[in-house]
Amino acid sequence: MRIARAFKNLGLFMGVGCLFLFVFAPACRAEYRNPAIPGQEKAAYWLDQGGMLCTYGNFKAAIHAYEKALALAPGDSEIHFSLGVAYTEMGDYANALASIDKAIALAPDKARYQYGRAWSLLLAGRTDEARPIFLRAAEMGDIDAQHYLQRQPTGP
């Protein structure tokens, strides 16, 4: 009986202690922060947030983060491309191609932008338009485009 009372008292003590912690401990929210990237007033912060959100499949939130980054750096091709990739993952191919086209206009020498455009066209079901862009990306040195083309039939 004494042991049962001791366990009961211990349980009450622990319960009161937990309530005390919940009431008096500061409420905080876990937030991802890359120490190498400055605060929220920089486009790099929002680009990094968008990448992290894409990694975990939250493409809608990633698009929101990329839009914030574009508001701070509208001429950054990497942000336009990342936004296009997120739109592609959401199945919004019209906006995806528009964003990727802006990235290509800003940095036409980036082979992976060409590959991203071709991939978006392919997913949109526009395979005839995608093939020449895959070829262009492969000629520019994109290894993913080269691998894709190696696995495709060349005949009619």
N, C-alpha and C positions, 0 to 999 in steps of 0.2 A: 504494500500500500504506500509505503514511504517513497518507493521508486516511482510509482505512478504519479504521485503528487510532485515529485522532483521533475519528471518529464513535462508535466502540465505547466509548472512554473517556468521551466526553461522555454517551452513553446510560447507562453505568454510574453516572456521577456524578449524573445527573438521577434515576435510579431510587433511588439511596441517599438523595438529597435528599427525594424524595417519601415514602419510607418513614419518614424522620426526621420529616417533617411529620405523617404519620398517627399516629405513635407518641406524639409529644410535644405535638401541638396538642390543646387541650381539645375534647372531644366536646361539641357543642351541638346543640340541637334548635331548628329554626325555629318560632316561635310568634307568632301574630297578637296584637298588643296595640294597642288603641286608646288613645292617650295621654290622651284626654279622659275616660276611664272608669277609676274606681279598681280596686283589686285584686280578687282572687277572693272576698273576704268580702262583696262587695256584689252585690245582685241585678242591678244594671245591667250588671255585667261578664258575667254568665251570659246575660242577655238579648241583649247584643251578640254574644257567642260563638254563641248559637243562630241569630241572624240571619245571621251570616257562614257558618255551616254550612249553613243553608237555601239561601243564595245559591249554594253550590257543590253542592247536591243531596244532601248527607249528612243526610237527615232523621232517621235513627235517632239520630245523635249530637246533632242539634239538639234532639230531644225530651229527651235526657238533660240537655243544658244548660238547657233551659227548666224541667225538673223541679228542678234545683238552684236556679234562680232563684226558683221557687215556694216552695221550702223556706225561702228567706230573706225572701220578700215574698209571702205567700199571698193578700193582698188586692189585688194589682196586676192590674187588668183587662187591661193590655197583654200581660202574660206569659201569662195564660190564653188570650187570643186567638191569640197567636203559637204557643202549644202546639197549639191547635186547627187552625191552618193547617198545621202540620207533620204532624199526624195525618191531615189531609185529603190531603196530598201522598203519604202512605204508603198511603192507601186504607182507613184505619181510621176509618170514618165515625161509628161509635158514640162512640168517645172524642173525635173531632173535635167533634161536636155537643155533647157534654157540656162540653168545655172552652170552646167558644164561648158556650154558654148561661151558664156562670159569668161570662164576660167581660161579657155583656149584662146579667146581674143586677147586676154591680158598676158598670157604666157604660151605662145604657139609652139615653143620648142620643147614642151614637157610631153614626153611620150605617154606617160601614164594618164594624162588627161584625155588623150586620143583613145586609149584603151578603155577608160571609164565611159566615154561616150559610146564606143562600140558595144560595150557590155550593156549599157542602158537600152540601146536600140535592140539588141538581141532579146533582152527580157521583155521589151515592149512588143515583141513579135515581128519586128522589122528586120529580119535576117538579111534580106538583099541589100539594105542600106548599111548594115553593120559590117559585112565582110570587107569592103574596101577600106573602112576605117581601121579594122583589125590589121589589115595589110600595112597601112600607113604607120600605125603604132609599132608594128614589128620592125619595119624599116628604120624607124627612129630609135630602135634599140630596146623596146619594152619586152622584157623576158616573158611576162604573162601572155602577151599577145602572140609571141613566137610559139609558146607551148600550146596555146589554144589552136593556132593554125596547123601545127604539126599533127594534131589529133583529129582534124577535120578532113573529110573526103575531098579530093580535088576534082573528081570527074563530075559529069552531069547527073 
